[in-house]
Amino acid sequence: MKFKATAVLAALAFSATLVHSQKEAPTQGVSKTEITLGSIQDLSGPIAGFGKQARLGMMLAVDEINEQGGINGRKVKLIVEDSAYDPKRAVLAAQKLVNQDKIFMMVGHIGTAQNMAAMPVQFEKNVINFFPITAAREMYEPFHKLKYSFAATYYDQMRNAVPKLVKDKGAKKVCTMYQDDDFGLEVQRGGEAGLKTLGMEFAEKTSYKRGATDFSSQVSKMQASGCDMIVLGTIIRETIGAIATARKLGYNPTFLASSAGYTDLIHKLGGKAMDGLYATMTVQHPYTDEQSQPIRFWANKYKTKFNEDPTVFSVYGYIIIDSFAKAATKAGKNLTTDSFIKVMDTMVIPPDMFGGAPATYSPTKRLGSDASRLSQIQDGKWKTVSDYVGGSAIPVKK
């Protein structure tokens, strides 16, 4: 009997120890002194210009946080892997970051198809996908507790911007040229939805394969259709290639790109021919001679540190880390995935110095804001030409 009683007590003690150890089990990527974050960027592929800039923006924010003592006493460690804009390589990068580097969170992963491929790897290990640098609806739909998106979707950008520009320009026929993948289709579908509100539809739809460099057949097709406005589901070189081809053909419709085309690389690489291009945007490009003093100060600080001018993708990287830090700080010393989610469930991110719209989150809302603005290249520089439009729109100064 005594033996049985001892065995029962031992079993109970073991169970209590097991329960206690489970409660005390450390959260992946969070130690007493450090929070490890992971990011996947294109550092060697077709949008390496974006990926490198986003990485530097993140690094600037991480350095500032760590110089100020970290987040509740923990320093931030950022590990960045290269996907070369290839979904298969994104999966391998996610596997390394999640399983080998044991990251707490994936932040600012660039690319729609790349995120779609990598998210299952993360979610299997309860790793949040935080503010990916893509404006695809799949970044918050269907709902998943580990998804958080910050950018107005390509779909919403076009749904709101296309009818506005059609009215402003008095466009009669609208065409679209888009990348034949998830990203391009979102732009095309958003434009389609926007035209529908005007009782219109695309007069011509033409696509291209990712990595294409010759757009003469697509542009000629749209020119032959008599389109006076073209919605571009393009990124850097495809935007430049399409517009440059049109200019050579003496074809000068109104061009509208999504935020994927809102970059200084367009006017730097494309030159004078890019003047007149419109694009949707959610934060302002940080020129070093910007009239806004806070943006000018930030831009020059970035340039001093990295010896190159910042871009809107540098800003994306910076505000992603800054937003993470705000939420993680509120979560307190006991930072876990659950405590972070609890904070995000009531998170309000106010407008920033870069002109971003306010963002709000809830237990059922995983997109911060669907509002965007129009910008245009004028004399080799992006100029904001509209207030925010969208469900979360607020009046802003032009």
FIBA-266762 format. One record per residue (C-alpha): x, y, z; residue in one letter; residue number from 0. Coordinates in nm, 4 decimals, m for minus. Example, Ala and Ser with C-alpha at 12.3 -4.5 7.8 and 13.67 -1.06 7.14 Angstrom:
SITE       px       py       pz resn resi
SITE   1.2300  m0.4500   0.7800    a    0
SITE   1.3670  m0.1060   0.7140    s    1
// end
This chain:
SITE       px       py       pz resn resi
SITE   0.0000   0.0000   0.0000    m    0
SITE   0.2823   0.2353   0.0920    k    1
SITE   0.4492   0.1565  m0.2408    f    2
SITE   0.1271   0.2407  m0.4283    k    3
SITE   0.0860   0.5695  m0.2410    a    4
SITE   0.4457   0.6653  m0.3189    t    5
SITE   0.3959   0.5758  m0.6860    a    6
SITE   0.0795   0.7882  m0.7028    v    7
SITE   0.2566   1.0839  m0.5404    l    8
SITE   0.5481   1.0465  m0.7800    a    9
SITE   0.3123   1.0348  m1.0767    a   10
SITE   0.1317   1.3455  m0.9552    l   11
SITE   0.4602   1.5248  m0.9015    a   12
SITE   0.5737   1.4285  m1.2532    f   13
SITE   0.2425   1.5551  m1.4011    s   14
SITE   0.2741   1.8836  m1.2152    a   15
SITE   0.6317   1.9253  m1.3373    t   16
SITE   0.5217   1.8479  m1.6940    l   17
SITE   0.2367   2.1009  m1.6813    v   18
SITE   0.4684   2.3605  m1.5274    h   19
SITE   0.7346   2.3001  m1.7933    s   20
SITE   0.4749   2.3312  m2.0678    q   21
SITE   0.3604   2.6649  m1.9269    k   22
SITE   0.7179   2.7827  m1.9000    e   23
SITE   0.8231   2.6530  m2.2419    a   24
SITE   1.0035   2.9357  m2.4192    p   25
SITE   0.8448   3.0958  m2.7262    t   26
SITE   1.0422   3.0292  m3.0433    q   27
SITE   1.2622   3.3248  m3.1326    g   28
SITE   1.2254   3.4998  m2.7961    v   29
SITE   1.5002   3.4699  m2.5342    s   30
SITE   1.5707   3.6762  m2.2236    k   31
SITE   1.7880   3.9124  m2.4254    t   32
SITE   1.6812   3.8826  m2.7890    e   33
SITE   1.3893   3.8664  m3.0369    i   34
SITE   1.4768   3.6962  m3.3641    t   35
SITE   1.2869   3.8080  m3.6728    l   36
SITE   1.3115   3.6678  m4.0235    g   37
SITE   1.2513   3.8243  m4.3622    s   38
SITE   1.2663   3.6946  m4.7189    i   39
SITE   1.3629   3.9463  m4.9870    q   40
SITE   1.4577   3.9372  m5.3523    d   41
SITE   1.8261   4.0264  m5.3324    l   42
SITE   1.9367   3.8814  m5.6683    s   43
SITE   1.6300   3.8483  m5.8921    g   44
SITE   1.4090   4.0763  m6.1048    p   45
SITE   1.2949   4.2992  m5.8175    i   46
SITE   1.6245   4.2978  m5.6255    a   47
SITE   1.6095   4.6785  m5.6321    g   48
SITE   1.3011   4.6609  m5.4101    f   49
SITE   1.4317   4.3809  m5.1881    g   50
SITE   1.7625   4.5497  m5.1101    k   51
SITE   1.5885   4.8766  m5.0245    q   52
SITE   1.3349   4.7059  m4.7976    a   53
SITE   1.6192   4.5258  m4.6186    r   54
SITE   1.8086   4.8514  m4.5551    l   55
SITE   1.4931   5.0192  m4.4243    g   56
SITE   1.4442   4.7298  m4.1828    m   57
SITE   1.8080   4.7477  m4.0738    m   58
SITE   1.7773   5.1199  m3.9984    l   59
SITE   1.4724   5.0599  m3.7791    a   60
SITE   1.6368   4.7638  m3.6001    v   61
SITE   1.9500   4.9712  m3.5301    d   62
SITE   1.7414   5.2564  m3.3879    e   63
SITE   1.5440   5.0187  m3.1644    i   64
SITE   1.8571   4.8470  m3.0343    n   65
SITE   2.0361   5.1787  m2.9746    e   66
SITE   1.7433   5.2760  m2.7515    q   67
SITE   1.7686   4.9580  m2.5444    g   68
SITE   1.5563   4.7207  m2.7496    g   69
SITE   1.1983   4.6093  m2.6851    i   70
SITE   1.1320   4.5665  m2.3133    n   71
SITE   1.5024   4.4985  m2.2651    g   72
SITE   1.5380   4.2572  m2.5585    r   73
SITE   1.7508   4.3460  m2.8628    k   74
SITE   1.6104   4.2706  m3.2079    v   75
SITE   1.7993   4.0347  m3.4378    k   76
SITE   1.6999   4.0336  m3.8060    l   77
SITE   1.7910   3.7463  m4.0407    i   78
SITE   1.7261   3.8077  m4.4122    v   79
SITE   1.7213   3.5350  m4.6781    e   80
SITE   1.7183   3.5738  m5.0570    d   81
SITE   1.4349   3.4238  m5.2638    s   82
SITE   1.5482   3.5748  m5.5974    a   83
SITE   1.1700   3.6280  m5.6461    y   84
SITE   1.1270   3.2526  m5.6922    d   85
SITE   0.8441   3.0838  m5.4942    p   86
SITE   1.0427   2.7582  m5.4668    k   87
SITE   1.3402   2.9405  m5.3171    r   88
SITE   1.1015   3.1272  m5.0862    a   89
SITE   0.9873   2.7917  m4.9441    v   90
SITE   1.3477   2.6862  m4.8808    l   91
SITE   1.4220   3.0223  m4.7185    a   92
SITE   1.1128   2.9917  m4.4959    a   93
SITE   1.2118   2.6396  m4.3917    q   94
SITE   1.5574   2.7646  m4.2896    k   95
SITE   1.4265   3.0661  m4.0993    l   96
SITE   1.1462   2.8798  m3.9222    v   97
SITE   1.3110   2.5456  m3.8487    n   98
SITE   1.6811   2.6271  m3.8275    q   99
SITE   1.7017   2.9914  m3.7185    d  100
SITE   1.3861   2.9528  m3.5042    k  101
SITE   1.2461   3.2980  m3.5853    i  102
SITE   0.9678   3.4475  m3.3752    f  103
SITE   0.8007   3.6154  m3.6712    m  104
SITE   0.8289   3.6613  m4.0486    m  105
SITE   0.8331   4.0322  m4.1302    v  106
SITE   0.8042   4.2128  m4.4621    g  107
SITE   0.8388   3.9090  m4.6907    h  108
SITE   0.8327   4.0468  m5.0469    i  109
SITE   0.6254   3.9045  m5.3316    g  110
SITE   0.2750   3.7611  m5.3701    t  111
SITE   0.3530   3.4141  m5.5075    a  112
SITE   0.6489   3.3896  m5.2690    q  113
SITE   0.4330   3.4587  m4.9618    n  114
SITE   0.1682   3.2154  m5.0796    m  115
SITE   0.4325   2.9435  m5.1047    a  116
SITE   0.6004   3.0188  m4.7711    a  117
SITE   0.3048   3.0793  m4.5398    m  118
SITE   0.2159   2.7096  m4.4888    p  119
SITE   0.5715   2.6466  m4.3628    v  120
SITE   0.5301   2.9282  m4.1091    q  121
SITE   0.1802   2.8476  m3.9971    f  122
SITE   0.2735   2.4876  m3.9208    e  123
SITE   0.5092   2.6278  m3.6525    k  124
SITE   0.2750   2.9067  m3.5337    n  125
SITE   0.4899   3.1814  m3.6922    v  126
SITE   0.3030   3.5024  m3.7814    i  127
SITE   0.3278   3.6486  m4.1325    n  128
SITE   0.3564   4.0161  m4.0424    f  129
SITE   0.3075   4.2967  m4.2953    f  130
SITE   0.4299   4.1221  m4.6127    p  131
SITE   0.5446   4.3582  m4.8885    i  132
SITE   0.2715   4.2709  m5.1323    t  133
SITE  m0.0739   4.4125  m5.1716    a  134
SITE  m0.2509   4.0867  m5.2560    a  135
SITE  m0.5799   4.0056  m5.0832    r  136
SITE  m0.4443   3.6610  m4.9932    e  137
SITE  m0.2230   3.8313  m4.7328    m  138
SITE  m0.5320   3.8631  m4.5108    y  139
SITE  m0.7960   3.6487  m4.6851    e  140
SITE  m0.9142   3.3932  m4.6088    p  141
SITE  m0.8914   3.4881  m4.2425    f  142
SITE  m0.6088   3.3295  m4.0452    h  143
SITE  m0.5027   3.4404  m3.6980    k  144
SITE  m0.1374   3.4485  m3.8120    l  145
SITE  m0.1935   3.6870  m4.1065    k  146
SITE  m0.1448   4.0649  m4.0761    y  147
SITE  m0.1369   4.2965  m4.3790    s  148
SITE  m0.0636   4.6688  m4.3923    f  149
SITE  m0.0982   4.7651  m4.7575    a  150
SITE  m0.4118   4.8601  m4.9459    a  151
SITE  m0.4548   4.5704  m5.1867    t  152
SITE  m0.3764   4.5932  m5.5560    y  153
SITE  m0.7419   4.5061  m5.6103    y  154
SITE  m0.8691   4.7951  m5.3950    d  155
SITE  m0.6091   5.0370  m5.5329    q  156
SITE  m0.7293   4.9777  m5.8882    m  157
SITE  m1.0952   4.9464  m5.7955    r  158
SITE  m1.0790   5.3006  m5.6535    n  159
SITE  m0.8194   5.4660  m5.8795    a  160
SITE  m0.9324   5.3481  m6.2238    v  161
SITE  m1.2803   5.5074  m6.2211    p  162
SITE  m1.1363   5.8290  m6.0700    k  163
SITE  m0.8745   5.8613  m6.3453    l  164
SITE  m1.1203   5.7632  m6.6195    v  165
SITE  m1.3439   6.0528  m6.5100    k  166
SITE  m1.0538   6.2961  m6.4617    d  167
SITE  m0.9093   6.2193  m6.8059    k  168
SITE  m1.2359   6.1601  m6.9886    g  169
SITE  m1.1051   5.8224  m7.1060    a  170
SITE  m1.3248   5.6405  m7.3574    k  171
SITE  m1.1426   5.3088  m7.3986    k  172
SITE  m0.9357   5.1386  m7.1285    v  173
SITE  m0.6913   4.8515  m7.1843    c  174
SITE  m0.4785   4.6507  m6.9428    t  175
SITE  m0.1396   4.4821  m6.9658    m  176
SITE  m0.0489   4.2641  m6.6711    y  177
SITE   0.2012   4.0073  m6.5440    q  178
SITE   0.0609   3.6575  m6.5835    d  179
SITE   0.0646   3.5631  m6.2129    d  180
SITE  m0.1194   3.6303  m5.8841    d  181
SITE   0.0084   3.9876  m5.8668    f  182
SITE  m0.0873   4.0875  m6.2206    g  183
SITE  m0.4285   3.9241  m6.1989    l  184
SITE  m0.5120   4.1215  m5.8837    e  185
SITE  m0.4385   4.4484  m6.0642    v  186
SITE  m0.6440   4.3395  m6.3662    q  187
SITE  m0.9401   4.2273  m6.1517    r  188
SITE  m0.9370   4.5474  m5.9486    g  189
SITE  m0.9388   4.7550  m6.2651    g  190
SITE  m1.2238   4.5453  m6.3984    e  191
SITE  m1.4268   4.6049  m6.0808    a  192
SITE  m1.3598   4.9787  m6.0993    g  193
SITE  m1.4684   5.0015  m6.4635    l  194
SITE  m1.7851   4.8091  m6.3831    k  195
SITE  m1.8980   5.0961  m6.1573    t  196
SITE  m1.8901   5.3164  m6.4681    l  197
SITE  m2.0677   5.0633  m6.6863    g  198
SITE  m1.7412   4.9971  m6.8733    m  199
SITE  m1.5081   4.7049  m6.9302    e  200
SITE  m1.1561   4.6601  m7.0652    f  201
SITE  m1.1470   4.7040  m7.4423    a  202
SITE  m0.8340   4.4853  m7.4568    e  203
SITE  m0.6578   4.2598  m7.2061    k  204
SITE  m0.3037   4.1442  m7.2712    t  205
SITE  m0.0518   3.9707  m7.0455    s  206
SITE   0.3156   3.8710  m7.0358    y  207
SITE   0.5216   3.6065  m6.8585    k  208
SITE   0.7296   3.7043  m6.5558    r  209
SITE   1.0779   3.8063  m6.6730    g  210
SITE   0.9684   3.9181  m7.0223    a  211
SITE   1.1642   4.2053  m7.1800    t  212
SITE   0.9870   4.2664  m7.5120    d  213
SITE   0.6394   4.4225  m7.4990    f  214
SITE   0.6004   4.5382  m7.8594    s  215
SITE   0.3230   4.2926  m7.9457    s  216
SITE   0.1205   4.3784  m7.6337    q  217
SITE   0.1552   4.7538  m7.6841    v  218
SITE   0.0748   4.7304  m8.0579    s  219
SITE  m0.2371   4.5302  m7.9742    k  220
SITE  m0.3592   4.7991  m7.7326    m  221
SITE  m0.2728   5.0772  m7.9758    q  222
SITE  m0.4727   4.9034  m8.2489    a  223
SITE  m0.7703   4.8861  m8.0101    s  224
SITE  m0.7617   5.2631  m7.9760    g  225
SITE  m0.7236   5.2609  m7.5977    c  226
SITE  m0.6599   5.6036  m7.4470    d  227
SITE  m0.5843   5.4672  m7.0972    m  228
SITE  m0.3810   5.1627  m6.9946    i  229
SITE  m0.3874   4.9931  m6.6530    v  230
SITE  m0.0486   4.8342  m6.5873    l  231
SITE  m0.0120   4.5217  m6.3735    g  232
SITE   0.3648   4.5659  m6.4027    t  233
SITE   0.6642   4.6183  m6.1733    i  234
SITE   0.9918   4.7997  m6.2624    i  235
SITE   1.1391   4.7029  m6.5982    r  236
SITE   0.8027   4.5993  m6.7419    e  237
SITE   0.6537   4.9402  m6.6598    t  238
SITE   0.9504   5.1135  m6.8222    i  239
SITE   0.9482   4.8722  m7.1176    g  240
SITE   0.5778   4.9163  m7.1895    a  241
SITE   0.5853   5.2981  m7.1719    i  242
SITE   0.9126   5.3282  m7.3673    a  243
SITE   0.7709   5.1007  m7.6409    t  244
SITE   0.4543   5.3107  m7.6619    a  245
SITE   0.6541   5.6342  m7.6880    r  246
SITE   0.8592   5.4904  m7.9764    k  247
SITE   0.5368   5.4032  m8.1562    l  248
SITE   0.4071   5.7562  m8.1047    g  249
SITE   0.1375   5.6156  m7.8778    y  250
SITE   0.0651   5.8298  m7.5700    n  251
SITE  m0.2278   5.7003  m7.3648    p  252
SITE  m0.2709   5.7698  m6.9916    t  253
SITE  m0.0736   5.5034  m6.8026    f  254
SITE  m0.1767   5.3930  m6.4528    l  255
SITE   0.0322   5.1503  m6.2456    a  256
SITE  m0.0278   5.0048  m5.8991    s  257
SITE   0.1924   5.0724  m5.5968    s  258
SITE   0.4279   4.8044  m5.7357    a  259
SITE   0.5265   5.0632  m5.9970    g  260
SITE   0.5568   5.3497  m5.7495    y  261
SITE   0.9349   5.3688  m5.7236    t  262
SITE   1.2061   5.6201  m5.8109    d  263
SITE   1.3676   5.3491  m6.0242    l  264
SITE   1.0997   5.4154  m6.2872    i  265
SITE   1.2080   5.7725  m6.3555    h  266
SITE   1.5761   5.7085  m6.2812    k  267
SITE   1.6037   5.4199  m6.5279    l  268
SITE   1.3319   5.5219  m6.7743    g  269
SITE   1.4172   5.8902  m6.7991    g  270
SITE   1.2015   6.1641  m6.9475    k  271
SITE   0.9746   5.9162  m7.1265    a  272
SITE   0.8255   5.8188  m6.7889    m  273
SITE   0.6851   6.1670  m6.7235    d  274
SITE   0.3068   6.1531  m6.6976    g  275
SITE   0.2843   5.8022  m6.5503    l  276
SITE   0.0301   5.7704  m6.2682    y  277
SITE   0.0582   5.5163  m5.9869    a  278
SITE  m0.1292   5.4377  m5.6696    t  279
SITE   0.0646   5.4735  m5.3443    m  280
SITE   0.0158   5.4432  m4.9692    t  281
SITE   0.3272   5.6239  m4.8390    v  282
SITE   0.5232   5.9097  m4.9884    q  283
SITE   0.8576   5.8665  m5.1623    h  284
SITE   1.1308   6.0002  m4.9272    p  285
SITE   1.3332   6.2389  m5.1434    y  286
SITE   1.6316   6.3899  m4.9594    t  287
SITE   1.5182   6.7405  m5.0606    d  288
SITE   1.1548   6.6743  m4.9666    e  289
SITE   0.9706   6.9819  m4.8394    q  290
SITE   0.8497   6.7903  m4.5311    s  291
SITE   1.1219   6.8371  m4.2681    q  292
SITE   1.0677   6.5008  m4.0889    p  293
SITE   1.0891   6.3068  m4.4181    i  294
SITE   1.3929   6.5092  m4.5284    r  295
SITE   1.5699   6.4420  m4.1944    f  296
SITE   1.4919   6.0690  m4.2130    w  297
SITE   1.5982   6.0441  m4.5779    a  298
SITE   1.9328   6.2127  m4.5113    n  299
SITE   1.9941   5.9938  m4.2069    k  300
SITE   1.9347   5.6868  m4.4253    y  301
SITE   2.1660   5.8199  m4.6968    k  302
SITE   2.4407   5.8942  m4.4440    t  303
SITE   2.4180   5.5386  m4.3059    k  304
SITE   2.3960   5.3429  m4.6318    f  305
SITE   2.5503   5.5845  m4.8817    n  306
SITE   2.2483   5.5735  m5.1117    e  307
SITE   1.9156   5.7489  m5.1417    d  308
SITE   1.6168   5.5857  m4.9705    p  309
SITE   1.3082   5.4803  m5.1646    t  310
SITE   0.9483   5.4001  m5.0856    v  311
SITE   1.0549   5.0374  m5.0297    f  312
SITE   1.3061   5.1595  m4.7714    s  313
SITE   1.0089   5.3241  m4.6015    v  314
SITE   0.8076   4.9992  m4.6170    y  315
SITE   1.0901   4.8124  m4.4447    g  316
SITE   1.1258   5.0815  m4.1801    y  317
SITE   0.7567   5.1125  m4.0911    i  318
SITE   0.7119   4.7327  m4.0814    i  319
SITE   0.9774   4.6980  m3.8106    i  320
SITE   0.8517   5.0120  m3.6345    d  321
SITE   0.4946   4.8748  m3.6285    s  322
SITE   0.6182   4.5388  m3.4990    f  323
SITE   0.8086   4.7173  m3.2230    a  324
SITE   0.5020   4.9189  m3.1174    k  325
SITE   0.2907   4.6024  m3.0801    a  326
SITE   0.5682   4.3951  m2.9186    a  327
SITE   0.6329   4.6718  m2.6669    t  328
SITE   0.2644   4.6747  m2.5708    k  329
SITE   0.2724   4.2955  m2.5312    a  330
SITE   0.5147   4.3469  m2.2403    g  331
SITE   0.7878   4.1268  m2.1014    k  332
SITE   0.5917   3.8072  m2.1647    n  333
SITE   0.6164   3.8249  m2.5446    l  334
SITE   0.4526   3.5252  m2.7099    t  335
SITE   0.2609   3.4722  m3.0311    t  336
SITE  m0.0641   3.4802  m2.8327    d  337
SITE   0.0241   3.7972  m2.6398    s  338
SITE   0.1253   3.9689  m2.9643    f  339
SITE  m0.2049   3.8706  m3.1307    i  340
SITE  m0.3971   3.9988  m2.8268    k  341
SITE  m0.2348   4.3408  m2.8688    v  342
SITE  m0.2945   4.3465  m3.2451    m  343
SITE  m0.6634   4.2703  m3.1870    d  344
SITE  m0.7092   4.6300  m3.0675    t  345
SITE  m0.4123   4.7934  m3.2427    m  346
SITE  m0.4449   5.1425  m3.3902    v  347
SITE  m0.1447   5.2712  m3.5863    i  348
SITE  m0.1718   5.6502  m3.6359    p  349
SITE  m0.0721   5.8292  m3.9594    p  350
SITE   0.3063   5.8402  m3.9938    d  351
SITE   0.5425   6.1098  m4.1180    m  352
SITE   0.5439   5.9456  m4.4615    f  353
SITE   0.1765   6.0241  m4.5120    g  354
SITE   0.0367   5.6771  m4.4531    g  355
SITE  m0.3325   5.6444  m4.3687    a  356
SITE  m0.4215   5.5352  m4.0127    p  357
SITE  m0.4449   5.1580  m3.9690    a  358
SITE  m0.6732   4.9628  m3.7375    t  359
SITE  m0.6891   4.5929  m3.6515    y  360
SITE  m0.9371   4.3730  m3.4674    s  361
SITE  m0.9996   4.0027  m3.3947    p  362
SITE  m1.1675   3.9803  m3.7373    t  363
SITE  m0.9856   4.2559  m3.9326    k  364
SITE  m0.6376   4.1720  m4.0591    r  365
SITE  m0.5888   4.4544  m4.3140    l  366
SITE  m0.4929   4.7851  m4.1559    g  367
SITE  m0.6299   5.0156  m4.4276    s  368
SITE  m0.7622   4.9868  m4.7820    d  369
SITE  m0.6981   5.3547  m4.8671    a  370
SITE  m0.4505   5.4726  m5.1322    s  371
SITE  m0.3592   5.7919  m5.3184    r  372
SITE  m0.2605   5.8815  m5.6721    l  373
SITE   0.0856   6.0096  m5.7592    s  374
SITE   0.2289   6.1165  m6.0955    q  375
SITE   0.5797   6.1531  m6.2343    i  376
SITE   0.6248   6.5200  m6.3149    q  377
SITE   0.9640   6.6507  m6.4308    d  378
SITE   1.1363   6.3321  m6.3172    g  379
SITE   0.9843   6.3160  m5.9676    k  380
SITE   0.6792   6.1601  m5.8059    w  381
SITE   0.4221   6.4217  m5.7020    k  382
SITE   0.1148   6.3367  m5.4934    t  383
SITE  m0.1923   6.4407  m5.6963    v  384
SITE  m0.4911   6.3173  m5.4931    s  385
SITE  m0.6242   6.2661  m5.1440    d  386
SITE  m0.6781   5.9152  m5.0105    y  387
SITE  m0.9600   5.7175  m5.1675    v  388
SITE  m1.1000   5.4002  m5.0132    g  389
SITE  m1.3157   5.2758  m4.7292    g  390
SITE  m1.0713   5.3995  m4.4662    s  391
SITE  m0.9971   5.7237  m4.6472    a  392
SITE  m0.9268   6.0428  m4.4578    i  393
SITE  m0.8797   6.3966  m4.5915    p  394
SITE  m0.5111   6.4826  m4.6308    v  395
SITE  m0.3224   6.7811  m4.7616    k  396
SITE  m0.1887   6.7408  m5.1139    k  397
// end
